[in-house]
């Protein structure tokens, strides 16, 4: 990648040098995600000691460090793993698309993911949503900012969603450009909140309802909008903090085709939520990052790993529900998925690192059901990452290597930008700037800021960053022990 501008082409350009041989069994060396030719030579001579490099180094610079693990041998066995991840049975193994793994740990993780069952096993039915141009031209909806009267009139776009987070952002009334959105403050989010949208239904409502996705089932056609759906941004966010961005959306809502969605009309709500847990994990996101793409179609989602039979099932479901069930529109989903086992669960972090008890929930949805503070929502995602790693048989070292080497932006944010105050809130940049200059001398006025939702907070010290690797390792140990205990009790 020409990020160092060594060559007279745009710095975004990726390119490769490939040496081809004659007709023979595949057996070659591969190195990817490189920024300087010298890294290749030194990696070929490296002894394999030390931490495996990734996209960026610990200081946030493009990672030029050599390492033997950068150079991976690709043979027919490797191609079989790539094929299991990417291709259907109609494609010969020798014709599989290439996977671009930055180090050998990533390759080892992919082998485990390739051996796992696929998400297609549960029978997801997919909806592409409205075509943002063509269906608008047909008169089904038009550009018009405002808060819909009900979810039946809500037309969602990609920025509405983030990982495990519906209602992540809402468009501003100015609608100047694609970045003209404001983040939601879940602490003050009303129970009956519906997000503002940039599009509104137009024309006869009967035609609008009839034109949206219907699925053919054994019981006849059913409307996609009648179901809770697992939605994700269908545009691939290459090089961002996260690339696979899923959340659960409620019945009634539609979305444009920059979002895709799936439901389980013949399955259970618990199964859908469990699928959301896998799609929300770093490991599953990483499995997609190693294959260049522009979109995430249903065929790709169907090939994602999913292990349904696990004693850790309810641990995943509880955390996904507390992240996604942010308003009373999710009350039915919460009740359908509720289990008395939730009451036996607990956070894996030390006491005082979160602001609420994980198991402090009841069968009925209430204002206290969703996780509202940033530190609690972060912890739920950290524990989902550890849970999925345990379920898939990925080691904690491998999980942390994937995080450190495949998610350079998230890794950098965790070390510099994501700073939490004593109340578990993310400290805004305006306050951080002053704090980094003045330290303990910062005044209460300088610690006060109004967020994009219009809420003013005084951010209380101590301010701290949180170690995601340490959190995932701690959670991994706890969940591995729970899994072993379940196996022992079963005997």
GUMIMI-795376 format. One record per residue (C-alpha): residue in three letters; y, x, z. Coordinates in nm, 3 decimals, decimal comma. Example, Ala and Ser with C-alpha at 12.3 -4.5 7.8 and 13.67 -1.06 7.14 Angstrom:
BEGIN
r/c2/c1/c3
Ala/-0,450/1,230/0,780
Ser/-0,106/1,367/0,714
This chain:
BEGIN
r/c2/c1/c3
Unk/0,000/0,000/0,000
Unk/0,338/0,140/-0,102
Unk/0,516/0,062/0,226
Unk/0,629/0,427/0,251
Unk/0,778/0,401/-0,100
Unk/0,595/0,711/-0,221
Unk/0,581/0,573/-0,574
Unk/0,837/0,413/-0,802
Unk/0,713/0,056/-0,759
Unk/0,808/-0,218/-0,514
Unk/0,699/-0,141/-0,158
Unk/0,503/-0,468/-0,139
Unk/0,270/-0,357/-0,419
Unk/-0,093/-0,285/-0,336
Unk/-0,301/-0,073/-0,569
Unk/-0,623/0,126/-0,572
Unk/-0,804/0,424/-0,716
Unk/-1,159/0,344/-0,820
Unk/-1,424/0,586/-0,944
Unk/-1,701/0,421/-1,146
Unk/-2,055/0,539/-1,225
Unk/-2,336/0,432/-1,452
Unk/-2,592/0,153/-1,421
Unk/-2,742/0,209/-1,075
Unk/-2,785/0,051/-0,734
Unk/-2,447/0,008/-0,557
Unk/-2,383/0,295/-0,319
Unk/-2,025/0,414/-0,273
Unk/-1,755/0,499/-0,020
Unk/-1,461/0,271/0,041
Unk/-1,135/0,311/0,234
Unk/-0,867/0,041/0,243
Unk/-0,533/-0,045/0,408
Unk/-0,396/0,303/0,339
Unk/-0,036/0,416/0,317
Unk/-0,064/0,784/0,224
Unk/-0,322/0,969/0,009
Unk/-0,348/1,240/0,273
Unk/-0,510/0,990/0,513
Unk/-0,812/0,969/0,285
Unk/-0,873/1,344/0,270
Unk/-0,834/1,391/0,644
Unk/-1,058/1,090/0,718
Unk/-1,337/1,241/0,510
Unk/-1,316/1,550/0,733
Unk/-1,269/1,365/1,065
Unk/-1,531/1,394/1,342
Unk/-1,518/1,025/1,439
Unk/-1,370/1,073/1,786
Unk/-1,085/0,867/1,931
Unk/-0,958/0,512/1,879
Unk/-1,013/0,356/1,539
Unk/-0,683/0,312/1,352
Unk/-0,555/-0,010/1,200
Unk/-0,258/-0,131/1,001
Unk/0,005/-0,003/1,244
Unk/-0,002/0,259/1,518
Unk/0,090/0,189/1,884
Unk/0,455/0,268/1,810
Unk/0,474/0,003/1,540
Unk/0,473/0,243/1,245
Unk/0,241/0,219/0,946
Unk/-0,080/0,382/1,063
Unk/-0,139/0,714/0,886
Unk/-0,390/0,848/1,138
Unk/-0,715/0,977/0,988
Unk/-1,048/0,865/1,125
Unk/-1,405/0,882/1,002
Unk/-1,437/0,506/1,056
Unk/-1,181/0,445/0,782
Unk/-1,441/0,552/0,526
Unk/-1,724/0,303/0,496
Unk/-2,039/0,333/0,294
Unk/-2,109/0,028/0,080
Unk/-2,462/-0,037/-0,041
Unk/-2,674/-0,341/-0,122
Unk/-2,701/-0,429/0,247
Unk/-2,322/-0,429/0,279
Unk/-2,289/-0,642/-0,032
Unk/-2,535/-0,889/0,122
Unk/-2,300/-0,929/0,420
Unk/-2,001/-0,978/0,190
Unk/-2,197/-1,229/-0,013
Unk/-2,293/-1,429/0,297
Unk/-1,926/-1,448/0,394
Unk/-1,778/-1,529/0,056
Unk/-2,018/-1,658/-0,205
Unk/-2,247/-1,948/-0,284
Unk/-2,610/-1,901/-0,378
Unk/-2,519/-1,929/-0,746
Unk/-2,341/-1,590/-0,731
Unk/-2,561/-1,281/-0,746
Unk/-2,528/-1,044/-0,451
Unk/-2,433/-0,762/-0,686
Unk/-2,143/-0,972/-0,813
Unk/-1,997/-1,053/-0,471
Unk/-1,624/-1,020/-0,424
Unk/-1,511/-0,718/-0,225
Unk/-1,415/-0,727/0,140
Unk/-1,137/-0,496/0,260
Unk/-1,223/-0,377/0,610
Unk/-0,984/-0,127/0,768
Unk/-1,251/0,035/0,988
Unk/-1,621/0,025/1,069
Unk/-1,582/-0,195/1,376
Unk/-1,447/-0,466/1,149
Unk/-1,751/-0,424/0,926
Unk/-1,985/-0,457/1,224
Unk/-1,813/-0,777/1,335
Unk/-1,838/-0,921/0,985
Unk/-2,213/-0,863/0,989
Unk/-2,243/-1,081/1,300
Unk/-2,018/-1,348/1,154
Unk/-2,215/-1,346/0,830
Unk/-2,538/-1,409/1,023
Unk/-2,395/-1,713/1,206
Unk/-2,436/-2,076/1,090
Unk/-2,155/-2,219/0,881
Unk/-1,895/-2,485/0,956
Unk/-2,025/-2,685/0,661
Unk/-2,324/-2,781/0,878
Unk/-2,127/-3,048/1,066
Unk/-2,029/-3,248/0,756
Unk/-1,651/-3,217/0,759
Unk/-1,471/-3,440/0,507
Unk/-1,152/-3,292/0,367
Unk/-0,814/-3,432/0,267
Unk/-0,569/-3,239/0,047
Unk/-0,272/-3,455/0,148
Unk/0,020/-3,561/-0,067
Unk/0,116/-3,337/-0,357
Unk/0,466/-3,234/-0,258
Unk/0,605/-3,263/-0,611
Unk/0,384/-3,502/-0,806
Unk/0,341/-3,770/-0,539
Unk/0,710/-3,755/-0,461
Unk/0,781/-3,807/-0,831
Unk/0,548/-4,109/-0,823
Unk/0,769/-4,262/-0,556
Unk/0,538/-4,253/-0,255
Unk/0,791/-4,061/-0,043
Unk/1,127/-3,891/-0,066
Unk/1,332/-3,628/0,114
Unk/1,495/-3,788/0,417
Unk/1,536/-3,624/0,758
Unk/1,474/-3,816/1,078
Unk/1,226/-3,913/1,347
Unk/0,973/-4,167/1,211
Unk/0,933/-4,498/1,389
Unk/0,561/-4,429/1,429
Unk/0,295/-4,177/1,335
Unk/0,210/-4,406/1,041
Unk/0,533/-4,289/0,878
Unk/0,505/-3,920/0,970
Unk/0,459/-3,678/0,680
Unk/0,380/-3,334/0,822
Unk/0,454/-2,995/0,667
Unk/0,318/-2,648/0,743
Unk/0,579/-2,542/1,004
Unk/0,497/-2,848/1,214
Unk/0,172/-2,670/1,307
Unk/0,074/-2,346/1,470
Unk/-0,248/-2,212/1,621
Unk/-0,368/-2,482/1,862
Unk/-0,020/-2,631/1,856
Unk/0,079/-2,956/1,686
Unk/0,453/-3,029/1,701
Unk/0,516/-2,654/1,698
Unk/0,850/-2,687/1,516
Unk/1,062/-2,963/1,366
Unk/1,300/-2,944/1,069
Unk/1,671/-2,939/1,142
Unk/1,884/-3,218/0,997
Unk/2,060/-2,968/0,771
Unk/1,734/-2,896/0,583
Unk/1,899/-2,592/0,422
Unk/1,582/-2,395/0,349
Unk/1,221/-2,348/0,455
Unk/1,322/-2,157/0,770
Unk/1,568/-2,423/0,890
Unk/1,338/-2,541/1,171
Unk/1,360/-2,539/1,551
Unk/1,085/-2,468/1,804
Unk/0,961/-2,742/2,037
Unk/1,010/-2,714/2,412
Unk/0,688/-2,860/2,553
Unk/0,825/-2,864/2,907
Unk/1,064/-3,147/2,818
Unk/0,867/-3,307/2,534
Unk/0,851/-3,686/2,594
Unk/0,506/-3,843/2,625
Unk/0,568/-4,060/2,317
Unk/0,731/-3,789/2,106
Unk/0,697/-3,797/1,729
Unk/0,830/-3,498/1,535
Unk/1,126/-3,523/1,304
Unk/1,017/-3,493/0,941
Unk/1,184/-3,401/0,613
Unk/1,003/-3,671/0,415
Unk/0,980/-4,051/0,457
Unk/0,757/-4,311/0,287
Unk/0,916/-4,503/0,001
Unk/0,823/-4,805/-0,206
Unk/0,567/-5,068/-0,110
Unk/0,382/-4,972/0,203
Unk/0,054/-5,112/0,073
Unk/0,069/-4,877/-0,224
Unk/0,155/-4,584/0,007
Unk/-0,143/-4,657/0,231
Unk/-0,383/-4,709/-0,060
Unk/-0,285/-4,388/-0,240
Unk/-0,374/-4,156/0,046
Unk/-0,721/-4,006/0,095
Unk/-1,020/-4,234/0,138
Unk/-1,369/-4,100/0,204
Unk/-1,694/-4,254/0,091
Unk/-1,937/-4,285/0,382
Unk/-2,268/-4,463/0,429
Unk/-2,076/-4,753/0,576
Unk/-1,833/-4,767/0,285
Unk/-1,488/-4,619/0,220
Unk/-1,280/-4,512/0,521
Unk/-0,918/-4,401/0,539
Unk/-0,859/-4,040/0,639
Unk/-0,555/-4,156/0,835
Unk/-0,775/-4,356/1,073
Unk/-0,908/-4,037/1,231
Unk/-0,800/-3,741/1,435
Unk/-0,811/-3,450/1,194
Unk/-0,833/-3,074/1,218
Unk/-0,541/-2,959/1,003
Unk/-0,436/-2,611/0,895
Unk/-0,170/-2,450/0,683
Unk/-0,339/-2,417/0,346
Unk/-0,106/-2,141/0,228
Unk/-0,235/-1,799/0,329
Unk/0,011/-1,621/0,559
Unk/-0,073/-1,261/0,469
Unk/0,069/-0,999/0,703
Unk/0,200/-1,250/0,957
Unk/0,122/-1,281/1,326
Unk/-0,166/-1,516/1,238
Unk/-0,303/-1,623/0,900
Unk/-0,542/-1,909/0,981
Unk/-0,320/-2,168/1,151
Unk/-0,505/-2,483/1,271
Unk/-0,411/-2,774/1,498
Unk/-0,531/-3,130/1,555
Unk/-0,317/-3,412/1,414
Unk/-0,334/-3,777/1,528
Unk/-0,433/-4,093/1,337
Unk/-0,167/-4,243/1,114
Unk/-0,004/-3,917/1,011
Unk/-0,015/-3,784/0,656
Unk/0,077/-3,438/0,531
Unk/0,180/-3,260/0,214
Unk/-0,062/-3,033/0,031
Unk/0,075/-2,720/0,200
Unk/-0,139/-2,852/0,484
Unk/-0,507/-2,943/0,450
Unk/-0,712/-3,145/0,698
Unk/-1,070/-3,243/0,779
Unk/-1,238/-3,504/0,995
Unk/-1,587/-3,607/1,107
Unk/-1,621/-3,981/1,045
Unk/-1,997/-3,953/1,102
Unk/-1,968/-3,706/1,389
Unk/-1,812/-3,692/1,733
Unk/-1,465/-3,608/1,853
Unk/-1,612/-3,330/2,064
Unk/-1,759/-3,169/1,754
Unk/-1,420/-3,180/1,580
Unk/-1,247/-3,022/1,880
Unk/-1,517/-2,755/1,902
Unk/-1,457/-2,669/1,534
Unk/-1,087/-2,636/1,615
Unk/-1,178/-2,380/1,882
Unk/-1,358/-2,158/1,633
Unk/-1,077/-2,188/1,377
Unk/-0,821/-2,098/1,645
Unk/-0,991/-1,769/1,733
Unk/-0,885/-1,419/1,628
Unk/-1,235/-1,338/1,508
Unk/-1,253/-1,621/1,257
Unk/-0,899/-1,546/1,142
Unk/-1,001/-1,181/1,095
Unk/-1,297/-1,285/0,880
Unk/-1,048/-1,432/0,634
Unk/-0,795/-1,149/0,654
Unk/-1,032/-0,899/0,494
Unk/-1,050/-1,101/0,172
Unk/-0,726/-1,128/-0,032
Unk/-0,637/-1,487/-0,113
Unk/-0,340/-1,718/-0,165
Unk/-0,476/-2,040/-0,013
Unk/-0,741/-2,158/0,234
Unk/-0,933/-2,432/0,047
Unk/-1,206/-2,654/0,196
Unk/-1,475/-2,432/0,044
Unk/-1,345/-2,138/0,247
Unk/-1,332/-2,340/0,568
Unk/-1,686/-2,463/0,508
Unk/-1,807/-2,102/0,506
Unk/-1,648/-2,009/0,839
Unk/-1,890/-1,926/1,123
Unk/-1,972/-2,202/1,372
Unk/-2,237/-2,192/1,646
Unk/-2,270/-2,546/1,779
Unk/-2,550/-2,496/2,031
Unk/-2,404/-2,304/2,324
Unk/-2,375/-2,360/2,701
Unk/-2,009/-2,262/2,670
Unk/-1,927/-2,567/2,460
Unk/-1,719/-2,750/2,720
Unk/-1,521/-2,438/2,808
Unk/-1,405/-2,425/2,446
Unk/-1,337/-2,798/2,425
Unk/-1,128/-2,814/2,745
Unk/-0,896/-2,532/2,635
Unk/-0,854/-2,673/2,284
Unk/-0,775/-3,018/2,422
Unk/-0,516/-2,894/2,670
Unk/-0,344/-2,704/2,390
Unk/-0,347/-2,983/2,131
Unk/-0,314/-3,307/2,330
Unk/0,062/-3,272/2,371
Unk/0,162/-3,642/2,357
Unk/0,010/-3,982/2,429
Unk/-0,089/-4,004/2,062
Unk/-0,384/-3,789/2,174
Unk/-0,483/-4,012/2,468
Unk/-0,782/-4,158/2,285
Unk/-0,904/-3,813/2,178
Unk/-0,875/-3,686/2,535
Unk/-1,073/-3,981/2,674
Unk/-1,340/-3,955/2,405
Unk/-1,392/-3,585/2,474
Unk/-1,354/-3,586/2,851
Unk/-1,645/-3,447/3,049
Unk/-1,702/-3,422/3,422
Unk/-1,786/-3,057/3,351
Unk/-1,414/-2,995/3,304
Unk/-1,376/-3,018/3,680
Unk/-1,601/-2,714/3,730
Unk/-1,400/-2,489/3,498
Unk/-1,131/-2,238/3,591
Unk/-0,908/-1,973/3,441
Unk/-1,054/-1,623/3,414
Unk/-0,729/-1,445/3,502
Unk/-0,611/-1,351/3,848
Unk/-0,446/-1,615/4,065
Unk/-0,074/-1,639/4,005
Unk/-0,089/-1,538/3,637
Unk/-0,082/-1,904/3,528
Unk/0,127/-2,195/3,653
Unk/-0,132/-2,478/3,658
Unk/-0,499/-2,516/3,742
Unk/-0,716/-2,545/3,432
Unk/-0,950/-2,807/3,583
Unk/-0,673/-3,021/3,734
Unk/-0,724/-3,306/3,485
Unk/-0,864/-3,658/3,489
Unk/-1,032/-3,888/3,241
Unk/-0,703/-4,053/3,138
Unk/-0,433/-3,864/2,952
Unk/-0,115/-3,808/3,156
Unk/0,202/-3,605/3,128
Unk/0,019/-3,325/3,313
Unk/-0,268/-3,310/3,061
Unk/-0,114/-3,069/2,806
Unk/-0,038/-2,708/2,891
Unk/0,340/-2,684/2,876
Unk/0,442/-2,339/2,995
Unk/0,417/-2,052/2,746
Unk/0,208/-1,834/2,979
Unk/-0,054/-2,108/3,024
Unk/-0,079/-2,177/2,652
Unk/-0,116/-1,805/2,587
Unk/-0,395/-1,777/2,844
Unk/-0,586/-2,065/2,686
Unk/-0,580/-1,887/2,348
Unk/-0,685/-1,557/2,505
Unk/-0,982/-1,728/2,666
Unk/-1,075/-1,907/2,343
Unk/-1,084/-1,568/2,172
Unk/-1,318/-1,434/2,442
Unk/-1,536/-1,747/2,435
Unk/-1,588/-1,732/2,058
Unk/-1,668/-1,359/2,082
Unk/-1,936/-1,424/2,347
Unk/-2,082/-1,711/2,146
Unk/-2,097/-1,502/1,827
Unk/-2,240/-1,195/2,000
Unk/-1,936/-0,976/1,934
Unk/-1,876/-0,711/2,201
Unk/-1,548/-0,692/2,397
Unk/-1,477/-0,351/2,243
Unk/-1,517/-0,498/1,895
Unk/-1,299/-0,797/1,980
Unk/-1,021/-0,571/2,106
Unk/-1,051/-0,343/1,804
Unk/-1,016/-0,645/1,574
Unk/-0,703/-0,753/1,763
Unk/-0,550/-0,407/1,766
Unk/-0,625/-0,310/1,407
Unk/-0,621/-0,640/1,215
Unk/-0,332/-0,820/1,387
Unk/-0,055/-0,561/1,379
Unk/0,229/-0,814/1,406
Unk/0,078/-0,995/1,705
Unk/-0,002/-0,659/1,865
Unk/0,360/-0,553/1,825
Unk/0,499/-0,881/1,958
Unk/0,274/-0,858/2,265
Unk/0,410/-0,514/2,346
Unk/0,779/-0,576/2,275
Unk/0,887/-0,935/2,207
Unk/0,666/-1,161/2,419
Unk/0,816/-1,113/2,764
Unk/0,750/-1,375/3,035
Unk/0,961/-1,458/3,337
Unk/0,844/-1,545/3,690
Unk/0,806/-1,912/3,588
Unk/0,581/-1,841/3,289
Unk/0,848/-1,899/3,026
Unk/0,905/-1,674/2,726
Unk/1,232/-1,489/2,776
Unk/1,464/-1,535/2,475
Unk/1,594/-1,239/2,280
Unk/1,952/-1,292/2,397
Unk/1,846/-1,244/2,759
Unk/1,606/-0,958/2,681
Unk/1,879/-0,762/2,507
Unk/2,099/-0,766/2,816
Unk/1,807/-0,704/3,054
Unk/1,696/-0,395/2,863
Unk/2,045/-0,253/2,899
Unk/2,119/-0,354/3,258
Unk/1,778/-0,393/3,419
Unk/1,802/-0,530/3,774
Unk/2,180/-0,547/3,743
Unk/2,158/-0,845/3,508
Unk/2,344/-1,147/3,648
Unk/2,224/-1,508/3,677
Unk/2,472/-1,605/3,408
Unk/2,331/-1,341/3,175
Unk/1,982/-1,472/3,249
Unk/2,083/-1,823/3,136
Unk/2,021/-1,942/2,782
Unk/1,987/-2,265/2,587
Unk/1,686/-2,289/2,356
Unk/1,658/-2,450/2,013
Unk/1,554/-2,780/2,169
Unk/1,882/-2,789/2,361
Unk/1,736/-2,717/2,706
Unk/1,908/-2,464/2,931
Unk/1,701/-2,243/3,162
Unk/1,780/-1,965/3,405
Unk/1,511/-1,703/3,345
Unk/1,397/-1,552/3,673
Unk/1,270/-1,195/3,717
Unk/1,044/-1,013/3,726
Unk/1,016/-1,001/3,349
Unk/0,683/-0,873/3,216
Unk/0,473/-0,829/2,907
Unk/0,105/-0,923/2,925
Unk/-0,188/-0,709/2,812
Unk/-0,391/-0,921/2,569
Unk/-0,675/-0,669/2,550
Unk/-0,714/-0,662/2,929
Unk/-0,702/-1,042/2,937
Unk/-0,969/-1,078/2,669
Unk/-1,194/-0,824/2,840
Unk/-1,161/-0,998/3,177
Unk/-1,232/-1,336/3,020
Unk/-1,526/-1,194/2,823
Unk/-1,696/-1,064/3,138
Unk/-1,657/-1,401/3,310
Unk/-1,787/-1,604/3,017
Unk/-2,076/-1,365/2,958
Unk/-2,175/-1,415/3,322
Unk/-2,152/-1,794/3,283
Unk/-2,370/-1,775/2,973
Unk/-2,628/-1,560/3,152
Unk/-2,626/-1,798/3,448
Unk/-2,688/-2,095/3,217
Unk/-2,981/-1,913/3,056
Unk/-3,123/-1,828/3,399
Unk/-3,095/-2,188/3,520
Unk/-3,262/-2,312/3,201
Unk/-3,566/-2,098/3,279
